[in-house]
Every structure is written in structure tokens, then in C-alpha cells.
Amino acid sequence: MVWRSLARKTFALNGFQGDVKRAPTLNLHDVVHLAQFLEERNPNKPAPYIDEDLEGGEDEYPTVPSRTMVDIEATICSLIEQGLMRGYISHKQKKFAIQRGKERGPGTAIRIGFPSIYGVITARAKLKGEE
């Protein structure tokens, strides 16, 4: 739910809301940059272990951000599969596109692309007969 909320807020603030001919889209590069920024800003980030023999030496390998485009694409795909996001990913353009029908207007892209979590979970429970 954290990743869905991050994607939803990123779409609300910086996503393309769509027009007559083009679907609303979220640039996945925005989500990657935001995830990396939040990860670096985390004060609870554990310090890497450095052996006493190596202290003071130079690091041979530069620090690589742990969240990459592949991670974000996989996470968004998982959210789509779970029904928590509606749309599809264009892997070539690195964008998440929201499929909407004939309904137009302000706020429809968020309502359609990011359905209510409670509604998704209760619908899934009804299908399994676990009301």
C-alpha cells in the first residue's frame, strides 16, 4: 500500500492527466527519483559494515541506489496484478497508463487508475466467499 500511495501521490502532483486522444500517464522515472530521494533521506538507514582491517581505505565501487527502474516496474506490475492499480505499463516509454472509458472530467483518472483499497479487498473476499 505504501508503493501504491507513493505512485498515486506522484501521479496527482506530476502525472499527465490525459486529454481527448491520450491516456493519463505516470512517468516511472519520477517514481524512481522520488523513491531514491526518500531512501537517501531516511534517518534510520543502517550503516554498512566495514571490517576493521579495511577502515580508512577507499571504496572501489560507487554506491548504487537500491531502487532501480526494474524494481519500480516490478512493483507497479505487482500492484496492477493485485487490482490496486488499473492500467498498463509501457516498458518502452517507462510509463504507467491509466485505461479509462468514456468517463471524463477532473479526478476521474485518479479514481479509475487507483481504486479504493477497501473496495478491492472486499471484492476479492466476496469472490472467495470469505465475506
The first five atom37 places (N, CA, C, CB, O) and aatype in JSON, in Angstrom:
{
  "aatype": [12, 19, 17, 1, 15, 10, 0, 1, 11, 16, 13, 0, 10, 2, 7, 13, 5, 7, 3, 19, 11, 1, 0, 14, 16, 10, 2, 10, 8, 3, 19, 19, 8, 10, 0, 5, 13, 10, 6, 6, 1, 2, 14, 2, 11, 14, 0, 14, 18, 9, 3, 6, 3, 10, 6, 7, 7, 6, 3, 6, 18, 14, 16, 19, 14, 15, 1, 16, 12, 19, 3, 9, 6, 0, 16, 9, 4, 15, 10, 9, 6, 5, 7, 10, 12, 1, 7, 18, 9, 15, 8, 11, 5, 11, 11, 13, 0, 9, 5, 1, 7, 11, 6, 1, 7, 14, 7, 16, 0, 9, 1, 9, 7, 13, 14, 15, 9, 18, 7, 19, 9, 16, 0, 1, 0, 11, 10, 11, 7, 6, 6],
  "atom_mask": [
    [1, 1, 1, 1, 1],
    [1, 1, 1, 1, 1],
    [1, 1, 1, 1, 1],
    [1, 1, 1, 1, 1],
    [1, 1, 1, 1, 1],
    [1, 1, 1, 1, 1],
    [1, 1, 1, 1, 1],
    [1, 1, 1, 1, 1],
    [1, 1, 1, 1, 1],
    [1, 1, 1, 1, 1],
    [1, 1, 1, 1, 1],
    [1, 1, 1, 1, 1],
    [1, 1, 1, 1, 1],
    [1, 1, 1, 1, 1],
    [1, 1, 1, 0, 1],
    [1, 1, 1, 1, 1],
    [1, 1, 1, 1, 1],
    [1, 1, 1, 0, 1],
    [1, 1, 1, 1, 1],
    [1, 1, 1, 1, 1],
    [1, 1, 1, 1, 1],
    [1, 1, 1, 1, 1],
    [1, 1, 1, 1, 1],
    [1, 1, 1, 1, 1],
    [1, 1, 1, 1, 1],
    [1, 1, 1, 1, 1],
    [1, 1, 1, 1, 1],
    [1, 1, 1, 1, 1],
    [1, 1, 1, 1, 1],
    [1, 1, 1, 1, 1],
    [1, 1, 1, 1, 1],
    [1, 1, 1, 1, 1],
    [1, 1, 1, 1, 1],
    [1, 1, 1, 1, 1],
    [1, 1, 1, 1, 1],
    [1, 1, 1, 1, 1],
    [1, 1, 1, 1, 1],
    [1, 1, 1, 1, 1],
    [1, 1, 1, 1, 1],
    [1, 1, 1, 1, 1],
    [1, 1, 1, 1, 1],
    [1, 1, 1, 1, 1],
    [1, 1, 1, 1, 1],
    [1, 1, 1, 1, 1],
    [1, 1, 1, 1, 1],
    [1, 1, 1, 1, 1],
    [1, 1, 1, 1, 1],
    [1, 1, 1, 1, 1],
    [1, 1, 1, 1, 1],
    [1, 1, 1, 1, 1],
    [1, 1, 1, 1, 1],
    [1, 1, 1, 1, 1],
    [1, 1, 1, 1, 1],
    [1, 1, 1, 1, 1],
    [1, 1, 1, 1, 1],
    [1, 1, 1, 0, 1],
    [1, 1, 1, 0, 1],
    [1, 1, 1, 1, 1],
    [1, 1, 1, 1, 1],
    [1, 1, 1, 1, 1],
    [1, 1, 1, 1, 1],
    [1, 1, 1, 1, 1],
    [1, 1, 1, 1, 1],
    [1, 1, 1, 1, 1],
    [1, 1, 1, 1, 1],
    [1, 1, 1, 1, 1],
    [1, 1, 1, 1, 1],
    [1, 1, 1, 1, 1],
    [1, 1, 1, 1, 1],
    [1, 1, 1, 1, 1],
    [1, 1, 1, 1, 1],
    [1, 1, 1, 1, 1],
    [1, 1, 1, 1, 1],
    [1, 1, 1, 1, 1],
    [1, 1, 1, 1, 1],
    [1, 1, 1, 1, 1],
    [1, 1, 1, 1, 1],
    [1, 1, 1, 1, 1],
    [1, 1, 1, 1, 1],
    [1, 1, 1, 1, 1],
    [1, 1, 1, 1, 1],
    [1, 1, 1, 1, 1],
    [1, 1, 1, 0, 1],
    [1, 1, 1, 1, 1],
    [1, 1, 1, 1, 1],
    [1, 1, 1, 1, 1],
    [1, 1, 1, 0, 1],
    [1, 1, 1, 1, 1],
    [1, 1, 1, 1, 1],
    [1, 1, 1, 1, 1],
    [1, 1, 1, 1, 1],
    [1, 1, 1, 1, 1],
    [1, 1, 1, 1, 1],
    [1, 1, 1, 1, 1],
    [1, 1, 1, 1, 1],
    [1, 1, 1, 1, 1],
    [1, 1, 1, 1, 1],
    [1, 1, 1, 1, 1],
    [1, 1, 1, 1, 1],
    [1, 1, 1, 1, 1],
    [1, 1, 1, 0, 1],
    [1, 1, 1, 1, 1],
    [1, 1, 1, 1, 1],
    [1, 1, 1, 1, 1],
    [1, 1, 1, 0, 1],
    [1, 1, 1, 1, 1],
    [1, 1, 1, 0, 1],
    [1, 1, 1, 1, 1],
    [1, 1, 1, 1, 1],
    [1, 1, 1, 1, 1],
    [1, 1, 1, 1, 1],
    [1, 1, 1, 1, 1],
    [1, 1, 1, 0, 1],
    [1, 1, 1, 1, 1],
    [1, 1, 1, 1, 1],
    [1, 1, 1, 1, 1],
    [1, 1, 1, 1, 1],
    [1, 1, 1, 1, 1],
    [1, 1, 1, 0, 1],
    [1, 1, 1, 1, 1],
    [1, 1, 1, 1, 1],
    [1, 1, 1, 1, 1],
    [1, 1, 1, 1, 1],
    [1, 1, 1, 1, 1],
    [1, 1, 1, 1, 1],
    [1, 1, 1, 1, 1],
    [1, 1, 1, 1, 1],
    [1, 1, 1, 1, 1],
    [1, 1, 1, 0, 1],
    [1, 1, 1, 1, 1],
    [1, 1, 1, 1, 1]
  ],
  "atom_positions": [
    [[0.81, -1.19, 0.0], [0.0, 0.0, 0.0], [0.86, 1.27, 0.0], [-0.93, -0.01, 1.19], [0.44, 2.32, -0.49]],
    [[2.07, 1.15, 0.55], [2.96, 2.31, 0.57], [3.36, 2.68, -0.86], [4.22, 2.01, 1.42], [3.35, 3.86, -1.22]],
    [[3.71, 1.68, -1.66], [4.11, 1.95, -3.05], [2.94, 2.49, -3.86], [4.67, 0.68, -3.7], [3.13, 3.36, -4.71]],
    [[1.74, 1.98, -3.61], [0.56, 2.48, -4.32], [0.32, 3.94, -3.95], [-0.68, 1.62, -3.98], [0.03, 4.76, -4.82]],
    [[0.44, 4.25, -2.67], [0.25, 5.64, -2.22], [1.3, 6.56, -2.81], [0.3, 5.71, -0.69], [0.99, 7.69, -3.2]],
    [[2.54, 6.08, -2.89], [3.61, 6.89, -3.49], [3.32, 7.15, -4.97], [4.98, 6.18, -3.32], [3.48, 8.27, -5.45]],
    [[2.91, 6.11, -5.69], [2.59, 6.26, -7.11], [1.39, 7.18, -7.31], [2.32, 4.88, -7.75], [1.38, 8.01, -8.22]],
    [[0.37, 7.03, -6.46], [-0.84, 7.85, -6.58], [-0.53, 9.32, -6.35], [-1.91, 7.37, -5.58], [-0.98, 10.19, -7.1]],
    [[0.25, 9.6, -5.31], [0.59, 10.99, -5.0], [1.47, 11.59, -6.09], [1.29, 11.09, -3.63], [1.32, 12.76, -6.45]],
    [[2.4, 10.79, -6.62], [3.26, 11.26, -7.71], [2.42, 11.58, -8.94], [4.34, 10.2, -8.05], [2.66, 12.58, -9.61]],
    [[1.44, 10.72, -9.23], [0.55, 10.97, -10.37], [-0.26, 12.25, -10.13], [-0.39, 9.77, -10.61], [-0.42, 13.06, -11.04]],
    [[-0.78, 12.42, -8.93], [-1.6, 13.59, -8.63], [-0.8, 14.89, -8.77], [-2.18, 13.49, -7.21], [-1.33, 15.9, -9.22]],
    [[0.47, 14.85, -8.38], [1.28, 16.06, -8.42], [1.97, 16.3, -9.75], [2.31, 16.01, -7.35], [2.13, 17.45, -10.17]],
    [[2.38, 15.22, -10.43], [3.23, 15.4, -11.61], [2.81, 14.57, -12.82], [4.64, 15.06, -11.25], [3.48, 14.62, -13.85]],
    [[1.73, 13.83, -12.72], [1.32, 12.98, -13.83], [0.58, 13.74, -14.91], [0.0, 0.0, 0.0], [0.02, 14.82, -14.66]],
    [[0.57, 13.18, -16.11], [-0.19, 13.75, -17.22], [-1.63, 13.29, -17.07], [0.41, 13.33, -18.62], [-1.89, 12.08, -17.08]],
    [[-2.56, 14.2, -16.94], [-3.95, 13.86, -16.64], [-4.74, 13.38, -17.85], [-4.64, 15.05, -16.05], [-5.89, 12.95, -17.71]],
    [[-4.15, 13.44, -19.02], [-4.81, 12.94, -20.22], [-5.59, 14.02, -20.94], [0.0, 0.0, 0.0], [-5.89, 15.08, -20.39]],
    [[-5.91, 13.72, -22.19], [-6.75, 14.61, -22.98], [-7.63, 13.73, -23.86], [-5.9, 15.62, -23.83], [-7.78, 12.54, -23.59]],
    [[-8.19, 14.3, -24.91], [-9.13, 13.57, -25.75], [-8.48, 12.36, -26.42], [-9.7, 14.49, -26.81], [-9.1, 11.3, -26.51]],
    [[-7.25, 12.51, -26.89], [-6.62, 11.43, -27.66], [-5.6, 10.61, -26.87], [-5.95, 12.02, -28.86], [-5.23, 9.52, -27.31]],
    [[-5.16, 11.1, -25.73], [-4.1, 10.4, -24.99], [-4.56, 10.03, -23.59], [-2.83, 11.26, -24.92], [-5.26, 10.78, -22.92]],
    [[-4.13, 8.86, -23.17], [-4.49, 8.36, -21.84], [-3.68, 9.08, -20.77], [-4.26, 6.84, -21.75], [-2.58, 9.56, -21.03]],
    [[-4.22, 9.16, -19.56], [-3.44, 9.7, -18.45], [-2.23, 8.8, -18.18], [-4.32, 9.84, -17.17], [-2.36, 7.58, -18.19]],
    [[-1.07, 9.39, -17.93], [0.13, 8.59, -17.72], [0.93, 9.11, -16.53], [1.0, 8.6, -18.97], [0.87, 10.28, -16.15]],
    [[1.69, 8.18, -15.95], [2.62, 8.49, -14.88], [3.99, 8.06, -15.36], [2.23, 7.77, -13.54], [4.21, 6.89, -15.69]],
    [[4.92, 9.0, -15.4], [6.28, 8.7, -15.82], [6.97, 7.94, -14.68], [7.07, 10.0, -16.19], [7.09, 8.47, -13.58]],
    [[7.42, 6.72, -14.94], [8.03, 5.9, -13.9], [9.38, 6.45, -13.44], [8.2, 4.49, -14.39], [9.83, 6.13, -12.34]],
    [[10.02, 7.27, -14.26], [11.27, 7.91, -13.84], [11.02, 8.81, -12.62], [11.89, 8.73, -15.0], [11.87, 8.92, -11.74]],
    [[9.85, 9.45, -12.58], [9.51, 10.29, -11.43], [9.43, 9.47, -10.15], [8.18, 11.02, -11.67], [9.9, 9.9, -9.1]],
    [[8.83, 8.28, -10.25], [8.7, 7.41, -9.08], [10.07, 6.91, -8.63], [7.77, 6.22, -9.39], [10.35, 6.84, -7.43]],
    [[10.94, 6.57, -9.59], [12.29, 6.1, -9.26], [13.06, 7.2, -8.52], [13.06, 5.67, -10.54], [13.66, 6.94, -7.47]],
    [[13.03, 8.41, -9.05], [13.76, 9.52, -8.42], [13.21, 9.82, -7.02], [13.67, 10.78, -9.29], [13.97, 10.07, -6.09]],
    [[11.91, 9.78, -6.89], [11.31, 10.05, -5.59], [11.66, 8.96, -4.58], [9.78, 10.18, -5.72], [11.96, 9.25, -3.43]],
    [[11.62, 7.7, -5.01], [11.97, 6.59, -4.12], [13.43, 6.68, -3.68], [11.72, 5.23, -4.81], [13.75, 6.45, -2.52]],
    [[14.32, 7.02, -4.61], [15.74, 7.16, -4.26], [15.95, 8.33, -3.3], [16.58, 7.35, -5.53], [16.74, 8.23, -2.36]],
    [[15.25, 9.43, -3.55], [15.37, 10.6, -2.67], [14.91, 10.25, -1.25], [14.55, 11.77, -3.22], [15.59, 10.57, -0.28]],
    [[13.76, 9.6, -1.14], [13.23, 9.25, 0.17], [14.12, 8.24, 0.89], [11.82, 8.7, 0.05], [14.27, 8.28, 2.11]],
    [[14.71, 7.33, 0.13], [15.59, 6.33, 0.72], [16.87, 6.98, 1.26], [15.95, 5.26, -0.32], [17.33, 6.63, 2.35]],
    [[17.43, 7.93, 0.52], [18.64, 8.61, 0.98], [18.35, 9.5, 2.19], [19.23, 9.46, -0.15], [19.22, 9.7, 3.04]],
    [[17.16, 10.0, 2.27], [16.77, 10.92, 3.34], [16.43, 10.18, 4.63], [15.58, 11.75, 2.9], [16.33, 10.81, 5.69]],
    [[16.25, 8.88, 4.57], [15.83, 8.07, 5.71], [16.88, 8.13, 6.83], [15.6, 6.62, 5.27], [18.01, 7.69, 6.62]],
    [[16.52, 8.65, 8.01], [17.5, 8.73, 9.1], [17.77, 7.38, 9.75], [17.01, 9.71, 10.15], [18.77, 7.23, 10.46]],
    [[16.93, 6.4, 9.53], [17.09, 5.08, 10.14], [17.84, 4.11, 9.25], [15.74, 4.51, 10.47], [17.84, 2.9, 9.5]],
    [[18.49, 4.63, 8.22], [19.22, 3.77, 7.3], [20.4, 3.14, 8.03], [19.7, 4.57, 6.05], [21.21, 3.86, 8.62]],
    [[20.51, 1.8, 8.01], [21.63, 1.17, 8.72], [22.96, 1.46, 8.03], [21.41, -0.35, 8.81], [23.04, 1.52, 6.8]],
    [[23.97, 1.65, 8.83], [25.31, 1.9, 8.29], [25.89, 0.59, 7.77], [26.25, 2.52, 9.37], [25.7, -0.46, 8.39]],
    [[26.6, 0.63, 6.65], [27.18, -0.61, 6.13], [28.31, -1.09, 7.04], [27.71, -0.4, 4.7], [29.02, -0.28, 7.66]],
    [[28.47, -2.39, 7.11], [29.53, -2.97, 7.93], [30.87, -2.78, 7.22], [29.26, -4.47, 8.22], [30.99, -3.08, 6.04]],
    [[31.86, -2.29, 7.96], [33.21, -2.14, 7.42], [34.16, -2.87, 8.35], [33.61, -0.62, 7.26], [34.24, -2.56, 9.54]],
    [[34.87, -3.81, 7.82], [35.84, -4.57, 8.6], [36.93, -3.63, 9.11], [36.46, -5.71, 7.75], [37.3, -2.67, 8.44]],
    [[37.43, -3.92, 10.32], [38.45, -3.06, 10.93], [39.7, -2.96, 10.06], [38.83, -3.6, 12.3], [40.35, -1.91, 10.03]],
    [[40.05, -4.04, 9.36], [41.25, -4.03, 8.51], [41.1, -3.08, 7.32], [41.54, -5.44, 8.01], [42.1, -2.61, 6.77]],
    [[39.87, -2.81, 6.93], [39.64, -2.01, 5.73], [39.26, -0.56, 6.03], [38.56, -2.64, 4.9], [39.1, 0.24, 5.11]],
    [[39.11, -0.22, 7.29], [38.72, 1.15, 7.64], [39.74, 2.15, 7.13], [38.55, 1.29, 9.15], [40.95, 1.91, 7.22]],
    [[39.28, 3.24, 6.6], [40.15, 4.28, 6.09], [40.55, 4.08, 4.64], [0.0, 0.0, 0.0], [41.12, 4.98, 4.02]],
    [[40.26, 2.92, 4.08], [40.57, 2.66, 2.67], [39.53, 3.26, 1.77], [0.0, 0.0, 0.0], [38.47, 3.69, 2.22]],
    [[39.84, 3.29, 0.5], [38.9, 3.84, -0.47], [37.92, 2.77, -0.92], [39.64, 4.43, -1.68], [38.26, 1.59, -1.01]],
    [[36.72, 3.19, -1.2], [35.69, 2.29, -1.7], [35.9, 2.09, -3.19], [34.26, 2.83, -1.39], [35.9, 3.06, -3.96]],
    [[36.07, 0.84, -3.6], [36.32, 0.57, -5.02], [35.07, 0.74, -5.87], [36.85, -0.84, -5.2], [35.14, 1.11, -7.04]],
    [[33.93, 0.47, -5.26], [32.68, 0.5, -6.01], [31.83, 1.67, -5.54], [31.92, -0.83, -5.86], [31.63, 1.85, -4.34]],
    [[31.34, 2.47, -6.47], [30.48, 3.58, -6.06], [29.15, 3.04, -5.5], [30.21, 4.54, -7.25], [28.72, 1.94, -5.84]],
    [[28.54, 3.83, -4.66], [27.27, 3.44, -4.09], [26.2, 3.47, -5.18], [26.88, 4.37, -2.92], [26.03, 4.47, -5.88]],
    [[25.5, 2.37, -5.3], [24.45, 2.26, -6.31], [23.11, 2.41, -5.6], [24.53, 0.88, -7.07], [22.87, 1.77, -4.58]],
    [[22.23, 3.25, -6.11], [20.92, 3.38, -5.48], [20.21, 2.03, -5.5], [20.07, 4.46, -6.19], [20.24, 1.31, -6.5]],
    [[19.58, 1.69, -4.39], [18.98, 0.37, -4.31], [17.67, 0.26, -5.08], [18.75, 0.01, -2.87], [17.25, -0.85, -5.42]],
    [[17.01, 1.36, -5.36], [15.77, 1.32, -6.14], [16.09, 1.69, -7.58], [14.69, 2.29, -5.55], [16.51, 2.81, -7.87]],
    [[15.88, 0.74, -8.47], [16.14, 0.97, -9.88], [14.83, 0.94, -10.65], [17.12, -0.09, -10.44], [13.78, 0.66, -10.09]],
    [[14.91, 1.24, -11.93], [13.72, 1.21, -12.77], [13.09, -0.18, -12.79], [14.07, 1.66, -14.19], [11.87, -0.32, -12.78]],
    [[13.93, -1.2, -12.81], [13.41, -2.58, -12.83], [12.61, -2.85, -11.56], [14.58, -3.61, -12.96], [11.54, -3.47, -11.63]],
    [[13.1, -2.4, -10.42], [12.37, -2.58, -9.16], [11.01, -1.88, -9.19], [13.2, -2.05, -7.98], [10.0, -2.45, -8.78]],
    [[11.0, -0.66, -9.68], [9.75, 0.11, -9.72], [8.77, -0.52, -10.71], [10.03, 1.57, -10.11], [7.58, -0.63, -10.41]],
    [[9.26, -0.93, -11.88], [8.38, -1.59, -12.85], [7.78, -2.86, -12.26], [9.15, -1.92, -14.14], [6.59, -3.12, -12.42]],
    [[8.59, -3.65, -11.57], [8.11, -4.89, -10.96], [7.06, -4.6, -9.88], [9.27, -5.68, -10.36], [6.06, -5.31, -9.77]],
    [[7.3, -3.57, -9.1], [6.35, -3.2, -8.05], [5.03, -2.74, -8.64], [6.95, -2.11, -7.15], [3.96, -3.15, -8.17]],
    [[5.08, -1.9, -9.66], [3.85, -1.42, -10.31], [3.11, -2.58, -10.97], [4.18, -0.33, -11.36], [1.89, -2.66, -10.89]],
    [[3.84, -3.48, -11.62], [3.22, -4.67, -12.22], [2.5, -5.5, -11.16], [4.27, -5.54, -12.94], [1.4, -6.01, -11.39]],
    [[3.12, -5.64, -10.0], [2.51, -6.39, -8.9], [1.23, -5.71, -8.43], [3.5, -6.53, -7.74], [0.23, -6.38, -8.16]],
    [[1.25, -4.39, -8.32], [0.06, -3.65, -7.9], [-1.06, -3.77, -8.93], [0.41, -2.18, -7.67], [-2.23, -3.84, -8.56]],
    [[-0.7, -3.78, -10.2], [-1.7, -3.96, -11.26], [-2.31, -5.35, -11.15], [-1.08, -3.74, -12.66], [-3.53, -5.51, -11.25]],
    [[-1.47, -6.36, -10.95], [-1.93, -7.75, -10.84], [-2.86, -7.93, -9.64], [-0.74, -8.7, -10.74], [-3.82, -8.7, -9.71]],
    [[-2.58, -7.23, -8.55], [-3.41, -7.33, -7.35], [-4.71, -6.53, -7.47], [-2.62, -6.84, -6.14], [-5.59, -6.66, -6.62]],
    [[-4.82, -5.71, -8.51], [-6.01, -4.9, -8.7], [-5.97, -3.57, -7.96], [0.0, 0.0, 0.0], [-6.97, -2.85, -7.93]],
    [[-4.83, -3.24, -7.36], [-4.72, -1.99, -6.62], [-4.43, -0.79, -7.52], [-3.64, -2.11, -5.57], [-4.55, 0.36, -7.1]],
    [[-4.04, -1.07, -8.76], [-3.89, -0.03, -9.78], [-4.49, -0.59, -11.06], [-2.36, 0.38, -9.98], [-4.36, -1.78, -11.35]],
    [[-5.15, 0.28, -11.83], [-5.76, -0.16, -13.09], [-5.08, 0.56, -14.25], [-7.29, 0.12, -13.1], [-5.03, 1.79, -14.3]],
    [[-4.58, -0.23, -15.17], [-3.9, 0.33, -16.32], [-2.86, -0.64, -16.83], [0.0, 0.0, 0.0], [-2.95, -1.84, -16.59]],
    [[-1.89, -0.12, -17.52], [-0.83, -0.96, -18.06], [0.47, -0.16, -18.08], [-1.18, -1.48, -19.49], [0.47, 1.06, -18.01]],
    [[1.58, -0.9, -18.19], [2.9, -0.27, -18.25], [3.43, -0.35, -19.67], [3.88, -0.94, -17.26], [3.4, -1.42, -20.29]],
    [[3.91, 0.76, -20.17], [4.64, 0.78, -21.43], [6.12, 0.68, -21.05], [4.34, 2.09, -22.29], [6.73, 1.66, -20.62]],
    [[6.68, -0.52, -21.22], [8.07, -0.73, -20.82], [9.03, 0.07, -21.71], [8.42, -2.21, -20.89], [10.1, 0.47, -21.26]],
    [[8.62, 0.3, -22.95], [9.48, 1.06, -23.86], [9.55, 2.53, -23.44], [8.95, 0.95, -25.31], [10.63, 3.13, -23.42]],
    [[8.4, 3.11, -23.11], [8.36, 4.53, -22.72], [8.56, 4.74, -21.22], [7.03, 5.13, -23.13], [8.73, 5.87, -20.77]],
    [[8.55, 3.65, -20.45], [8.7, 3.72, -18.99], [7.59, 4.57, -18.37], [10.09, 4.3, -18.62], [7.85, 5.49, -17.58]],
    [[6.35, 4.24, -18.74], [5.2, 4.97, -18.22], [4.1, 4.0, -17.83], [4.69, 5.98, -19.26], [3.95, 2.93, -18.41]],
    [[3.33, 4.41, -16.82], [2.13, 3.7, -16.42], [0.96, 4.48, -17.0], [2.01, 3.55, -14.85], [0.81, 5.67, -16.73]],
    [[0.14, 3.82, -17.8], [-1.0, 4.47, -18.44], [-2.29, 3.96, -17.81], [-1.0, 4.23, -19.97], [-2.45, 2.76, -17.58]],
    [[-3.2, 4.87, -17.55], [-4.5, 4.52, -16.97], [-5.5, 4.38, -18.1], [-4.96, 5.58, -15.93], [-5.7, 5.3, -18.89]],
    [[-6.13, 3.21, -18.15], [-7.17, 2.99, -19.16], [-8.48, 3.51, -18.6], [-7.28, 1.48, -19.56], [-8.95, 3.06, -17.56]],
    [[-9.06, 4.45, -19.29], [-10.36, 4.93, -18.85], [-11.33, 4.86, -20.01], [-10.27, 6.38, -18.29], [-10.94, 4.95, -21.18]],
    [[-12.57, 4.69, -19.67], [-13.59, 4.58, -20.7], [-14.02, 5.95, -21.19], [0.0, 0.0, 0.0], [-13.2, 6.84, -21.41]],
    [[-15.31, 6.09, -21.36], [-15.85, 7.34, -21.88], [-15.94, 8.42, -20.8], [-17.23, 7.1, -22.48], [-16.19, 9.59, -21.11]],
    [[-15.74, 8.03, -19.57], [-15.85, 8.98, -18.47], [-14.71, 9.99, -18.5], [-15.86, 8.23, -17.13], [-13.55, 9.59, -18.62]],
    [[-15.0, 11.25, -18.4], [-14.01, 12.32, -18.42], [-14.3, 13.28, -17.28], [-14.01, 13.06, -19.79], [-15.36, 13.22, -16.65]],
    [[-13.36, 14.14, -17.03], [-13.56, 15.16, -16.01], [-12.46, 15.15, -14.98], [0.0, 0.0, 0.0], [-11.63, 14.24, -14.95]],
    [[-12.44, 16.17, -14.13], [-11.38, 16.26, -13.13], [-11.5, 15.14, -12.09], [-11.41, 17.63, -12.43], [-12.58, 14.86, -11.59]],
    [[-10.39, 14.53, -11.8], [-10.36, 13.48, -10.78], [-10.71, 12.09, -11.25], [0.0, 0.0, 0.0], [-10.55, 11.13, -10.5]],
    [[-11.19, 11.96, -12.48], [-11.58, 10.62, -12.94], [-10.37, 9.72, -13.14], [-12.37, 10.71, -14.24], [-10.46, 8.51, -12.9]],
    [[-9.25, 10.27, -13.57], [-8.06, 9.45, -13.79], [-7.58, 8.83, -12.49], [-6.94, 10.28, -14.43], [-7.22, 7.65, -12.46]],
    [[-7.57, 9.59, -11.42], [-7.14, 9.04, -10.12], [-8.16, 8.02, -9.62], [-6.97, 10.17, -9.07], [-7.78, 6.96, -9.13]],
    [[-9.43, 8.32, -9.74], [-10.47, 7.4, -9.27], [-10.45, 6.08, -10.02], [-11.85, 8.05, -9.41], [-10.64, 5.02, -9.42]],
    [[-10.21, 6.13, -11.33], [-10.18, 4.91, -12.13], [-8.85, 4.18, -11.99], [-10.44, 5.23, -13.61], [-8.84, 2.96, -11.82]],
    [[-7.75, 4.89, -12.05], [-6.43, 4.26, -12.02], [-6.0, 3.76, -10.66], [0.0, 0.0, 0.0], [-5.2, 2.83, -10.56]],
    [[-6.54, 4.37, -9.61], [-6.17, 3.99, -8.25], [-7.45, 3.72, -7.46], [-5.3, 5.1, -7.57], [-7.89, 4.58, -6.69]],
    [[-8.06, 2.55, -7.64], [-9.33, 2.27, -6.97], [-9.16, 2.19, -5.45], [-9.92, 0.96, -7.5], [-8.05, 2.05, -4.94]],
    [[-10.27, 2.28, -4.76], [-10.28, 2.2, -3.3], [-9.7, 0.85, -2.84], [-11.71, 2.39, -2.74], [-10.11, -0.2, -3.33]],
    [[-8.76, 0.9, -1.92], [-8.14, -0.33, -1.42], [-9.18, -1.2, -0.73], [-6.97, 0.0, -0.45], [-9.2, -2.41, -0.92]],
    [[-10.04, -0.58, 0.06], [-11.09, -1.32, 0.76], [-12.0, -2.02, -0.25], [-11.9, -0.38, 1.66], [-12.36, -3.19, -0.06]],
    [[-12.37, -1.32, -1.31], [-13.23, -1.92, -2.33], [-12.59, -3.1, -3.02], [0.0, 0.0, 0.0], [-13.25, -4.1, -3.3]],
    [[-11.3, -3.0, -3.3], [-10.57, -4.1, -3.96], [-10.51, -5.32, -3.05], [-9.15, -3.65, -4.36], [-10.74, -6.44, -3.5]],
    [[-10.2, -5.1, -1.78], [-10.06, -6.22, -0.85], [-11.41, -6.88, -0.58], [-9.44, -5.74, 0.47], [-11.48, -8.11, -0.53]],
    [[-12.47, -6.1, -0.4], [-13.78, -6.7, -0.16], [-14.28, -7.44, -1.39], [-14.79, -5.63, 0.24], [-14.92, -8.48, -1.26]],
    [[-14.02, -6.91, -2.59], [-14.43, -7.61, -3.81], [-13.69, -8.94, -3.94], [-14.16, -6.74, -5.06], [-14.28, -9.95, -4.33]],
    [[-12.41, -8.95, -3.6], [-11.63, -10.19, -3.64], [-12.16, -11.2, -2.62], [-10.14, -9.9, -3.38], [-12.22, -12.4, -2.9]],
    [[-12.55, -10.72, -1.43], [-13.09, -11.61, -0.4], [-14.43, -12.19, -0.82], [-13.24, -10.85, 0.93], [-14.71, -13.36, -0.55]],
    [[-15.26, -11.39, -1.49], [-16.56, -11.88, -1.97], [-16.38, -12.96, -3.02], [-17.39, -10.74, -2.54], [-17.13, -13.94, -3.05]],
    [[-15.38, -12.79, -3.88], [-15.12, -13.82, -4.9], [-14.71, -15.14, -4.27], [-14.03, -13.34, -5.86], [-15.05, -16.21, -4.77]],
    [[-13.98, -15.07, -3.17], [-13.53, -16.28, -2.49], [-14.58, -16.8, -1.51], [-12.23, -16.02, -1.75], [-14.42, -17.9, -0.96]],
    [[-15.64, -16.04, -1.28], [-16.68, -16.45, -0.35], [-16.3, -16.25, 1.1], [0.0, 0.0, 0.0], [-16.76, -16.99, 1.97]],
    [[-15.46, -15.26, 1.38], [-14.98, -15.01, 2.73], [-15.6, -13.76, 3.34], [-13.47, -14.87, 2.73], [-14.96, -13.07, 4.14]],
    [[-16.81, -13.46, 2.99], [-17.44, -12.24, 3.49], [-17.41, -12.25, 4.94], [-18.86, -12.08, 3.01], [-17.89, -11.32, 5.58]]
  ]
}
